[in-house]
Amino acid sequence: MAGYVLYNGFWNPETIPDPVRRLVAAGDRMGFALQARPNTSFAAEISRHGGSGLTAADTVLCWDKDVRLLRMLEADGVAVYNSAEAVAVCDDKSLTHVALTRAGLPTPRTLLAPMTYLDFSAEGETFLYTAAETLGFPLVFKECFGSLGEQVYLIRNREELLSTAARMHHRPFILQEFLAEAAGEDKRLYVVDGRVVAAMHRRSADDFRANIGAGGTGEAYIPTAAETALAQQACQALGLLFAGVDILDSNRGPLLCEVNASAHMAALEACTGVDVAGHIVSAVIKRRGM
């Protein structure tokens, strides 16, 4: 049986990403040999069973969003964590919120932009005007696909809304209410196998986003019972073995902001001292019955 940590070779052409190195090192400590492997190393032949080159004896820890490859690995019987479906839903912020709402979990008010094939042009202005009336200004504009707090914009007026939508072309997006009481901060809870193993309070002094990658800072945090339950329920609803769950403090109580199926762990481990990678590898070993 072989174990791999899958990452994107286009995004990381020369270096192995930090979370992947941490997972490989954790595997070494636990006697579970894991090999870092980019998606670019596969020449998967989808016209035949077993075309991925891996088998049901193999295990893949996914640190990439190559959902097509993940689905093929699963079709070949490979054990994939997180699953292709969970990664697909978490990668698309609109699908994430649909799944969370279906499970009855609280999120900010969110509007789904209509699908477009070419440009989000004048034909979509009716939606934008309705969104402005519904959510008011400022509002949060999120591309459905994005990471590290990027592709998220604070929109202050109708002109910014129209111009930002025009820049999207065919890229899907959602619009959300802006929670002034939560501006510049959130709680990141890391859930592994149904348990919150570490958490941090993230803050930014000069940005409405609290992401570390956008300049925020983090400090160790002990989540409330309500926050813990919300993070656990989110992962259960999305079928995640492990994930970073971002929660906002609102006047209505804690709200789910985003769920990341391959959340970075360096800042969290640095401020909490928790071996998050070790918890993930241990959970996979348990699932595989090793």
N, C-alpha and C positions, 0 to 999 in steps of 0.2 A: 504494500500500500504506500502510495506517495502522497505528500501534502504540498500544496502550493498556496502562495499568496499572490493573487492576480492584481496587477496594476496597469495603468494606461501607458503604453510605450510612446504614444505621440505626445502626451502631456509631460512625460518624464523620459526624454530620449537618452539622457546621459547619466542620471542618478536615480537610485532607488528611493522612493518617497519615504519620509521619516516614519509614518505609521507602519509601513511594510517592514522596515528594518526592525522596529520594535516587536512586531508579531513574530518575525523569524527568530529574534533573540529569545523571546518568551518560549517559543517552541523548543529551542535548544536547551533551555533550563529545565523543561519538562519532559525531555526525551522524545519529543515529537518533531522530527525533522521537517522543516518547511522550507521550500525553495521559492524565492521571489521570481515571479514570471510575468513579463509584460504580455498584454493581449496581442502585441505585434509578433509574438513568437509562434502564434497559432496560424496554421493554414487549414482551417476547419472545412472539411468537405461535407456540406449539408445534404448531399444527394445519397448518402449512405449512413447507416447506423454505425456508430463508433468512429465517425469521421473527425471527431475532435482529437483523437489520439489518446484520450484518457478513458478510464473505465470506472465501474461501480466501486472498485477497491480504492479509488483515489478521493482526496478531499481538497476542496478549493475554498479558501477564505477570500472573499471578494472585496477588493479595495478599488474597484473600477465600476463604471456605469455602462459597460458594454453588454447591454441586456440581451442582445441577439446571441452573443457568444455564451452567455450564462444559460440561456434557454437550451442551446445545443448541448452544453455540458450536462445539464439535467436530463435531456433526452437520452444521453448516453449512459445515464445512471450515476453520474458523478454526484457526490454530496457537496452542495454549494451553500455557503453561509456568508452573507444573507442570501435568501433565495432570489431567483431572477425576478419573480413577481414583486417581492418586497422592494427590491432595488428600483424597479420600474416605477412603482407607485411613489416612492420617496423622492425619486429624481425629478418628477413632475409635480411642482407645488400645487397645481390645480387638482391633480388626482389625490394628492396627500390630503387636502382639505375635504374633498368629497368623501374619502374613506373615514376621516375623523368625525365628520358631521354625521355620516351614516351610523357610526358607533355611538352617537349621542354625546360626543366630547366637545367641550367649549373651545372655540377659536374666535379670533377677531372677525367682524363682519367682512365677508369676502365676496367679490363679484368676479365672475368668469368672463373674460373677453371672448367675443365670437371668433370662431376659427376663420382664418383667411388663408388663401393660397399664395398670394403675391405680396401686396402691400396693404397695410392697415391705413386705408385712405379715407376719403370723404364718406364712403359708404358706412364706415364705422362710427361716425360722429354722433349718431343718435344714441348709441350705447354710451359714449363718453359723456354726453350731456346728462343722461340718466344717472350715470355713476356719480357725477359731480353733485347732483341734487341729492342722491341717496347717502353718500358718504361725507360730503362737504370737503372743505379744504382746511389744512393740508390733508393729503391722503398718501398712502404708500403704494407705489407701483412696483410690482415684482415680475420679472421675467420668470416663466415657469421652470426654466433650466438655468441654474447658476449655483455657485459655491462661494464660501468664504465671505458672504455678505455682499459680493459683487452682483451686478444686475438687479440691484434694489435701489429705488429712487424715492426721495421725498418730493412730492408734487404740491406746489403752493397755490397754483391758480389754474384757470382754464387754459391759458396759453401754454404753460408748461405741460399740461396734460395732453393737449393736441400735438405739440411738437415731439414729446417723448413717444407717444403712440405711433407717430409717423416714422420714427427711427426704427421701430420694431420690424418693419417689413412683414415677413411671414412668421416671425417668432411669436409664440403664444405668451400671454401674460395674464395676471390677475391684478385686481385692485383691492386694497384693504383699508379699513378705517385706521386713522392715525390715533394712537393712544398717548396723549400728551403725558399722562402720569407714568408711562413706561419708557419715555424717550431716553435713549442712550444707555439702557440697561436691560438685562434679562438674566435668567437662570439657565445654565446648561447642566442637565442631569444625564449622566451616562448610565444606561440600562444594559445589563448583561444577563441573559437567561432569566428575565422577569424580576431582577433585583437591581436597585440603584446602587452602583458600586462607588460612585464618586460624583461630586457636584461642585460647581463654582458659580459665583456671582460675577457676571461680566458687566463692566461699565466703560463708557466712553465720555470724555469731558467735552468733546467737540463734534460729535456725530450722533445722529439718531439711531444708528446701528451700533450694537454692542460687540460685534465680532472682533476677536483678537486680530484677525487678518486685516481688519479695517482700522486698526489702531487702538482697539479697546484693551483693557486690562482685566485680569481675573484674580479672584481670591477664593480660597476654600469656603464652602458653604454647606450648611446642614439643611436640607430641604424640609419643608413642612410635610405633615402627613398627607395633606391635600395635593401638594405638588408631586410627592412620591407616587401616590395612587394615579395621578393624571399621566405621569410619564410611563408607568407600567401599563396602564390601559391603552395608551397610544401605541406602544410597541406590540401589544397583543392584537390590537385592531389591524395593524399593518403587517403582522406576521414576521416580526423582527426578532432574531436571536440577540442582536446587540445594536445599539443606536445611541446617538446623541440627541436628546430631546430639549428643545428650547422653549422656555415658558416665560410669559410676560405677566407682570403684576398689573392688574387693571382694577378699576373701581367696581367691576363685576366679579372680581376674584381672579384666580390664575387662569390664563388662556394659553392654549397651545399655539406657538408661533410657527415652528418648523420641526421636522424630524429628519435626521441625517443618518442614512444607512452606513455611511463610512466616515464618521466624524473624526477629525484629527484629535489627538490625545496628548500632544506634547505639553501644551499650556496647562491642561487639566492635571496631568501627572506632576508637573513642576510645582503647582500650588497646593496640591493635596497629598503628594507622596504616594498615591495609590497606583499600583501596577495595573493599569487598565488593560494593556495588551495581554498580561498574564491571565486576567479574568476571562478575556475573550477566548484565548487558546484553551484554557481549562474547560470552558463551556462546550467548545467544539469537541474536545477529547471525550467529554461526558456524553455528548450526543452520539458520537461514533462508537461508544461502548468500548473504548480502548483502556 
